[in-house]
Amino acid sequence: MTKHTLEPVAQVRTGILFLPFGASAGSAVPVWVDRAGQLADPPAGRVQLVTRSHRAEEVADGTLAIALIAASWLARRALDRRRMAA
């Protein structure tokens, strides 16, 4: 298990940032970067995580429904073949 630090690393970077409206010159603005030091999106919030979990649940339910419909269709087809052979 690797240990990650959440401490800010003081490295000077230059670039163009879109700041929140009303930010004054010299004010601190949080910036998220990836491991390579490139700008990144902030981590997902609670609402985004809940939305993603609901979407995953719906996809799982839909996949299960399709699998059950396909299995019942295959079973009916096999039973119809047996009935026709008899």
N, C-alpha and C positions, 0 to 999 in steps of 0.2 A: 504494500500500500504506500503510495507516495503522499508526502505531506505538502499541501499547498498553503501558501501564505496569502492572507488578505490585506497585508500591509501595502500601502501605496509605494510605488517605486518612483523616485524622483529622477525622471529622465526628461530632458528637454526635447520636445517635438515641435515642428512647425507645420502648419497647414491651414486650410480654410474650414471653419466650423460655423454651423448655423446655430446661433445662440437664441435662448428664449427672449421673447419680447420684453423690453424693459431692463435687460441686463446692462449694468454700467461697466465702463472700462475698469479693468483691474479686479472685477468680481470673480469669485471662484465658481466654476461650472464643472459638474461631474462629467467625465468622459470615460467611455468604456472602450477598452482595447482588447484584442485577442492576444494569444501567446507570442505572436510575431510582432506585436506592437502596432498593428493596423487598427483603425477605427472599427468598432463593432457595435451592434445593437445592444441595448441594455438587456439584462436577463428577463425572462418572461415573468409577468406578474401573476397574482393569484387568479384573476379573472381569465387570463389567457390559458393558464394551466387547467382550470375547470372546464373551459370551452373545449380544449383539446381532448380532455378525458371523455367528455360527453360525445364528441365526434367519434372517438375511437370506439366507444361503447355502441354507437349507432352502426358503425361499419361492421363490428363484430356480430351484432344482431342480424344485420342484413345478410352477411356471409353465412351465418348459421341457417337462416331461412332459406336461402338459395340451395344450400347443401341438403337440407331436409326435403325440399321440393324435388331436387334431382334424385335423391335416394328413393323417394316414394314413386316417382315416375319409372325408375329402373325396376323397382320391385313389381309394380303393376304390369310393366311390359313382360317381365319374366313369367309372372303368373298367367298372363293372357296367352303367352306361347304354350305353356303347359296345358292350359285349358283347351286351346285349339288342337293340340296334338292328341289329346284324349278324345 
